Amino acid sequence: MKLKYFIPSLMAVVAAVFTGCADDSTYTTLGSVSVSQSYVAIPQDGGSTSITVNASSDWAFVDVPHTVKNSKGKDSTVYYIAPDWLTISAKSGNAGESSVTFNAESALDGRSDELWIKCGEDVQRINVMQGLSTVSTATCAEVIAGPDSKTYRVKGTCTGIANTTYGNWYLNDGTGEVYVYGTLDKNGAAKNFLSLGIEVGDEVTVEGPKLTYGSTVELVNVTVVSINKSLIKVDSTYVGGVAGNELPLEGGELTAYVTCKGNGVNVDIPEDAKDWLSIAAIKNGGSEVVFKAAPNTGGDRNTTVLFTTTDGKKTYTSQMAIAQKGAIVPVTVAEFKSKEVGDVQYRLTGLVTEVDDAAAGKYYISDYTGQLYVYKASGTVALNDVVTIVGKHAEYKGTPQVGSGYLEKLCASTEAISLADFNAAADDNNKLYVLTGKITEIANDKYGNVYIEDENGEKVYLYGVYGDWTGENKQYFIKDNGIAVGDTITVVTIKTSYNGSPQGKNAVCFGVKKAE
């Protein structure tokens, strides 16, 4: 069955453009202010249009509320007099007649906005439009490669639904995938997505403007043109008799219950998941499919299984996600950065070198391999804490960061100190200091006995420099990691003395800056 929703916006825009071309003697009148045109049309190739404002007292353009996306991708209200693409010759005036000119450069696509003129207690609204909004039929790949703000019509399959209130979901047509951020119902209203009845597997045609948010290509507040319901649907999944789609670490079976109105059921497991996931049985004519997962010795893993059927002319699909818990993988910062974005959980230990927002869990950690941003990890940390965190590999504008993380352990709270103050401090096996200095001599490369010096010429002898907070990564750490004289290192160490000479003992390296 195919449902179609039509929004008669084009006729409204056309009518508005013709109104904008009315004779200047035709005024839209309020009690204290009137304008010769309440609809102003500017050519799409760029140009100017003038109107006359007739006011009984001083008047001015005032801020208009607009709904936009904030930095987190959520709707928020901002206020401005006019959009950036529109220039107004005079934003205020006195009683009597005033001429106001609106100018815009050429536009890729049609655009419009509303302006407000306030005079006394009256507000005169003016609609400014440039060209007519055109809809380009495109593939997902063409949308991804195309410019922002252009309106596209795309047909594809719903592969996943992220939010059922606003209607945030994924559309894939085989050439690529775009994220639909906001879906309007058949009356053009928001926050009513469920009324449309869109399900994973349905073939949907939508229209909407493109927006790129970070690295995500979106179609925003789309209008649904048609819905072609899929003939196959995964109704539910069970693991060990309990509803869900996440298998345990030790492996096991997942059963999917399928409704199919087509001719037969075909199940496709992606190639990169076939080494751990297989089909154990297909029962009752394909209405019950049993999957078997092998034990997981690595990190969290997941895949998406494709179910297909046909009516003899067309193929219909439905997708089902399968996840399996995994071990938490210990990594260095450099190793973490080399991983792919995904659901695998990683464990990192580092020194908190910069705090962006402690309450929000935003800060930087460093180890001897590099520095990494932690985004919104639960748990409280402070500058110079040594911490162990667990989280997934995420990215922001192509830069790796820890996402969905949490503070697993506060290993130690430390104090940053100058080398001179460190040498003068009392010996204390229970107090930890952060020291930074340039290596001037490597006395023993097996255990990492080195001298470091600061810009004031003060030196500290470090008896043992290691790369692991647990003390396991000890011998030849300096040599194996290419750390040399002239490099600047940051370590956490205790203050001791040997034969009356101060030294740091069992220092753990949390930063290396190579000599230039």
C-alpha positions in Angstrom: 0.0 0.0 0.0 1.3 3.4 -0.9 0.4 6.5 1.1 0.9 10.0 -0.2 1.0 13.3 1.6 0.8 16.5 -0.3 1.7 19.9 1.2 0.3 22.8 -1.0 3.3 25.0 -0.3 4.2 25.7 -3.9 1.0 27.5 -4.7 1.3 29.6 -1.5 4.8 30.7 -2.5 3.7 31.5 -6.1 0.8 33.6 -4.8 3.2 35.3 -2.4 5.6 36.2 -5.2 2.8 37.7 -7.3 1.6 39.7 -4.3 5.1 41.0 -3.9 4.9 42.5 -7.4 1.7 44.6 -6.6 1.5 48.3 -7.3 3.3 50.5 -4.7 0.0 52.3 -4.1 -1.5 49.2 -2.5 -0.8 49.4 1.2 -1.0 46.8 3.9 -2.3 49.0 6.7 -2.1 48.9 10.5 -3.1 51.6 13.0 0.2 53.4 13.0 2.3 51.9 10.2 1.7 50.6 6.7 3.8 49.3 3.9 3.4 49.4 0.1 4.2 45.6 -0.1 3.9 43.0 2.7 5.4 40.4 0.3 8.8 41.3 -1.2 10.2 39.3 -4.1 13.9 39.4 -5.1 15.2 37.6 -8.2 17.1 34.3 -7.5 20.0 35.7 -9.6 20.3 38.5 -7.1 19.0 42.1 -7.1 17.0 44.7 -5.1 13.4 45.5 -4.4 12.1 48.7 -2.6 9.0 49.4 -0.6 7.6 52.5 1.0 6.9 52.6 4.8 4.3 55.1 6.0 4.4 55.6 9.7 2.7 57.9 12.2 5.8 58.0 14.4 9.3 56.7 14.6 9.6 53.1 13.4 12.3 50.3 13.3 12.9 46.8 12.3 13.0 44.6 15.4 14.3 41.1 16.2 12.2 38.1 15.0 12.4 34.7 16.8 13.7 31.9 14.6 14.1 28.2 15.5 17.6 26.9 14.6 19.9 24.1 15.7 22.3 24.7 18.5 25.8 23.3 18.9 24.4 20.0 20.1 22.0 19.6 17.2 18.9 20.5 19.3 16.3 23.1 18.4 16.7 26.5 20.0 15.3 30.0 19.5 17.5 32.8 18.3 16.5 36.4 17.5 17.7 38.6 14.7 16.3 41.4 12.5 17.2 39.8 9.1 19.0 36.8 7.8 22.7 37.1 6.8 21.8 36.8 3.1 19.6 40.0 3.1 20.7 43.6 3.3 18.3 46.3 4.4 19.0 49.9 3.4 17.4 51.5 6.4 16.5 49.6 9.6 14.7 52.6 11.2 13.0 55.8 10.3 10.8 58.8 11.4 7.2 59.6 11.0 6.0 60.0 7.4 7.0 58.1 4.3 10.4 56.3 4.0 11.8 54.2 1.3 13.5 50.8 2.2 15.5 48.7 -0.2 16.1 45.0 0.2 19.1 43.5 -1.6 20.4 39.9 -1.9 23.2 38.2 -3.8 22.4 35.3 -6.1 21.0 32.2 -4.4 21.6 28.5 -5.1 18.0 27.7 -4.1 14.9 29.6 -3.2 14.9 31.1 0.3 12.6 33.3 2.4 12.3 35.0 5.8 10.0 37.2 7.8 10.8 40.7 9.0 9.0 42.8 11.6 8.6 46.6 11.6 7.4 48.1 15.0 5.8 51.5 15.3 4.2 52.2 18.6 2.3 49.1 19.7 1.8 47.9 16.1 4.0 45.3 14.4 3.9 45.1 10.6 5.1 41.8 9.1 7.0 41.6 5.8 7.7 38.4 4.0 10.9 38.5 1.9 11.4 35.8 -0.7 14.1 35.2 -3.2 13.2 32.8 -6.0 11.1 29.7 -5.6 12.2 26.8 -3.6 12.9 23.9 -6.0 13.1 20.3 -5.2 15.9 18.2 -6.8 15.3 14.4 -7.1 18.5 12.8 -6.0 20.2 9.7 -4.6 21.7 9.6 -1.2 25.1 9.8 -2.7 24.1 12.9 -4.6 22.7 14.5 -1.5 26.0 13.7 0.4 28.0 15.3 -2.4 25.6 18.3 -2.9 25.6 21.7 -1.2 23.9 22.5 2.1 20.5 24.3 2.2 19.4 22.8 -1.1 16.1 20.9 -1.0 16.1 17.3 -2.2 13.6 14.5 -2.9 15.1 11.1 -2.0 13.7 7.6 -2.0 15.2 4.9 0.1 14.7 2.3 2.8 14.3 3.1 6.5 17.2 1.3 8.1 16.9 2.5 11.7 14.8 4.8 13.8 16.6 6.9 16.5 13.8 9.0 17.8 10.1 8.4 17.5 8.9 11.8 18.8 10.7 14.1 16.4 11.2 11.5 13.7 14.9 11.0 13.5 15.9 8.0 11.3 18.2 6.7 8.7 17.5 6.5 5.0 19.5 4.3 2.7 19.1 3.8 -1.1 22.1 1.6 -1.8 24.2 4.5 -2.9 24.7 5.9 0.6 22.9 6.8 3.8 21.6 10.1 5.1 20.2 11.0 8.6 16.7 12.4 8.7 16.6 14.9 11.5 12.9 15.7 12.1 9.9 14.4 10.1 6.7 16.4 9.6 3.3 14.6 9.7 0.7 14.8 7.0 -0.5 18.2 8.3 3.0 19.6 8.3 3.3 19.4 12.1 6.4 18.3 14.1 6.6 15.8 17.0 4.1 13.5 15.5 6.2 10.9 13.8 4.3 7.8 15.0 1.2 8.9 13.2 3.0 8.2 9.9 3.5 4.5 10.7 7.0 4.4 9.3 8.9 1.2 10.2 12.3 -0.2 9.6 12.3 -1.8 6.1 9.7 0.6 4.6 10.5 2.3 1.4 10.0 6.0 2.0 10.2 9.1 -0.3 10.9 12.4 1.5 11.6 16.0 0.7 13.7 18.4 2.8 16.8 20.7 2.9 20.3 19.3 3.4 22.3 20.2 6.5 25.8 19.0 7.4 26.2 18.7 11.2 29.8 17.8 12.0 30.4 14.9 9.7 26.8 13.8 9.5 24.7 14.6 6.4 21.1 15.3 7.4 17.8 16.1 5.7 16.0 18.4 8.1 12.3 18.5 8.9 11.3 16.5 5.9 7.9 16.1 4.3 6.9 12.5 3.6 5.8 12.1 -0.1 5.1 8.4 0.0 5.5 5.2 2.1 5.7 1.8 0.5 5.3 -0.7 3.3 7.7 -3.6 3.4 6.5 -7.2 2.9 8.9 -8.4 5.6 9.4 -7.3 9.2 11.3 -8.5 12.2 8.7 -8.5 15.0 10.9 -9.4 18.0 14.2 -10.9 19.1 15.0 -13.1 22.1 18.2 -14.1 23.8 17.9 -17.0 26.3 14.2 -16.5 26.4 14.5 -12.8 27.3 13.5 -10.1 24.8 16.6 -8.3 23.4 19.3 -8.4 20.8 22.5 -8.4 22.9 24.3 -11.7 23.3 26.6 -12.4 26.3 30.4 -12.5 26.2 30.4 -16.3 26.2 28.2 -16.5 23.1 24.9 -18.2 22.7 21.7 -18.1 20.5 19.4 -15.3 19.4 16.0 -16.0 17.9 14.3 -13.6 15.5 10.6 -13.8 14.9 9.7 -12.6 11.4 6.5 -11.7 9.6 6.7 -12.2 5.8 4.0 -11.5 3.2 6.3 -12.2 0.3 7.6 -15.3 -1.4 10.2 -16.8 1.0 12.8 -15.4 3.4 16.5 -14.9 2.7 18.9 -14.0 5.5 22.2 -12.3 4.8 25.0 -11.9 7.5 27.7 -9.3 6.6 31.1 -10.7 5.6 32.9 -9.0 8.5 30.6 -10.8 11.0 30.6 -14.3 9.6 33.6 -15.3 11.7 31.6 -15.0 14.9 27.9 -15.1 13.8 26.1 -17.9 12.0 22.6 -19.2 11.3 21.8 -22.2 13.5 18.3 -22.9 12.2 15.4 -21.5 10.1 12.0 -22.8 11.3 8.3 -22.5 10.4 8.8 -21.4 6.9 11.2 -18.6 7.8 9.1 -17.0 10.5 11.7 -18.1 13.1 15.4 -17.6 12.5 18.0 -18.8 15.1 21.4 -17.2 15.1 24.5 -18.5 17.0 27.3 -16.3 18.2 30.8 -17.6 19.2 32.5 -16.6 22.5 33.9 -13.1 22.3 37.5 -12.6 23.4 37.8 -9.0 22.1 35.8 -5.8 22.6 32.1 -5.2 22.1 30.9 -6.0 18.6 27.8 -5.7 16.6 26.4 -6.2 13.1 23.2 -5.7 11.1 21.6 -8.7 9.5 19.5 -8.3 6.3 16.2 -10.1 5.7 14.8 -10.0 2.2 11.7 -11.3 0.4 10.1 -10.7 -3.0 6.6 -10.4 -4.5 8.0 -11.6 -7.8 8.7 -8.2 -9.2 10.4 -6.3 -6.4 12.7 -7.1 -3.4 11.7 -6.0 0.1 14.0 -5.8 3.0 14.2 -5.5 6.8 17.2 -5.1 9.0 18.0 -6.3 12.5 20.8 -5.3 14.7 22.7 -7.9 16.7 25.2 -7.0 19.4 27.5 -9.0 21.7 29.3 -7.8 24.8 33.0 -8.1 24.8 36.0 -7.6 27.1 37.3 -4.2 27.8 40.4 -3.7 25.7 43.4 -2.0 27.4 45.1 0.5 25.1 47.5 3.4 25.1 46.4 6.8 23.8 48.1 6.2 20.5 46.5 2.7 20.1 43.1 4.2 20.9 43.5 6.8 18.2 44.3 4.1 15.7 41.0 2.2 16.3 37.8 2.7 14.4 34.7 4.5 15.6 32.4 1.8 17.2 31.0 0.2 20.3 34.2 -1.5 21.5 35.0 -0.5 25.1 38.6 0.6 25.7 40.4 1.1 29.0 43.0 4.0 29.2 45.2 5.3 32.0 46.5 8.8 31.9 47.3 12.0 33.6 44.6 14.8 33.5 46.5 17.5 31.8 43.7 20.0 31.0 40.2 20.3 32.3 37.6 21.8 30.0 34.5 21.3 32.1 34.9 19.1 35.2 31.2 19.0 36.0 30.4 17.8 32.5 33.2 15.3 32.3 35.2 17.1 29.6 39.0 17.0 29.9 42.2 15.8 28.4 44.4 12.9 29.4 47.9 12.1 28.4 50.2 9.1 28.5 53.7 8.6 27.0 52.1 8.1 23.5 50.0 11.3 23.3 47.1 13.3 24.4 43.3 12.6 24.1 40.1 14.4 24.7 37.5 12.8 26.9 33.9 13.9 26.2 31.3 13.7 28.9 32.6 10.9 31.0 30.8 10.2 34.2 32.8 10.7 37.4 34.7 13.7 38.8 38.3 14.4 38.1 40.7 17.3 38.7 43.9 18.6 37.1 46.9 16.4 37.6 44.8 13.4 38.7 46.0 10.0 37.3 42.9 8.2 36.2 41.7 5.1 34.5 38.7 5.6 32.2 36.6 3.3 30.0 34.9 4.4 26.9 34.2 4.0 23.2 36.2 5.4 20.2 34.2 8.5 19.0 35.1 11.3 16.7 34.4 15.0 16.4 35.1 16.5 13.0 37.5 13.7 12.3 39.4 14.0 15.6 39.3 10.9 17.9 37.9 11.3 21.4 36.6 9.1 24.2 32.8 8.9 24.0 30.2 7.3 26.3 32.9 6.9 28.9 33.2 6.7 32.6 35.8 7.1 35.3 36.7 3.5 36.4 39.3 4.5 38.9 41.0 7.5 40.4 44.5 6.1 40.6 46.1 9.1 42.4 45.9 12.8 43.0 49.2 14.5 42.4 50.7 18.0 42.7 52.6 19.8 39.9 55.9 21.2 41.2 59.0 22.8 40.0 62.2 20.8 40.0 63.8 23.1 42.6 60.8 22.7 44.9 60.9 19.0 44.4 64.6 18.7 45.3 63.8 20.8 48.5 60.7 18.7 49.5 60.8 16.2 52.3 61.1 12.5 51.4 57.6 11.0 51.3 56.7 7.6 49.8 53.0 8.5 49.9 53.0 11.8 48.1 53.1 12.0 44.3 54.4 14.9 42.2 54.2 15.8 38.5 57.6 16.9 37.1 58.4 18.1 33.6 61.9 18.5 32.3 64.3 17.9 29.4 66.4 14.7 29.5 70.1 15.7 29.7 71.6 12.2 30.4 70.4 8.6 30.3 72.4 6.8 33.0 70.8 3.4 32.6 68.6 2.6 29.6 67.4 -0.8 31.0 65.6 0.7 34.0 65.3 4.2 32.7 67.6 6.1 35.1 67.8 9.6 33.7 68.5 13.2 34.6 66.0 15.9 33.6 66.5 19.7 33.7 64.2 22.7 33.5 64.6 26.1 31.9 66.2 27.4 35.1 69.0 24.8 34.9 67.6 22.9 37.9 68.2 19.1 37.6 66.4 16.1 39.1 67.6 12.5 39.0 64.9 10.0 38.2 65.7 6.5 39.4 63.6 4.4 37.0 61.2 5.7 34.4 58.4 3.4 33.4 55.5 3.5 30.9 52.8 1.7 33.0 51.1 2.9 36.1 51.0 -0.7 37.3 54.8 -1.0 37.1 54.7 -3.9 34.7 56.1 -1.9 31.7 59.5 -1.4 33.2 62.6 -2.6 31.6 63.9 -0.8 28.5 60.9 1.5 28.4 63.1 4.5 27.5 65.0 2.6 24.8 62.0 0.7 23.3 60.0 3.9 22.8 62.8 5.9 21.2 63.0 8.4 24.1 66.4 10.2 23.9 68.5 13.0 25.3 66.9 16.3 24.4 63.3 15.0 24.7 61.1 16.6 27.3 59.1 14.2 29.5 56.4 14.6 32.1 56.4 12.0 34.9 54.6 11.3 38.1 57.0 10.2 40.9 57.7 10.2 44.7 60.4 12.1 46.4 63.2 10.1 48.0 67.0 10.5 48.6 70.0 8.3 48.1 73.2 9.0 50.1 71.8 12.5 50.9 71.0 13.3 47.2 67.4 14.0 46.2 65.8 11.8 43.5 62.5 10.7 42.1 61.9 7.0 42.3 59.8 4.7 40.1 58.6 7.5 37.9 55.7 6.8 35.4 55.9 8.7 32.1 52.7 10.5 31.1 54.0 12.7 28.3 56.9 12.9 25.8 57.7 15.9 23.6 60.4 15.1 21.1 63.4 17.4 20.7 63.0 19.8 17.7 
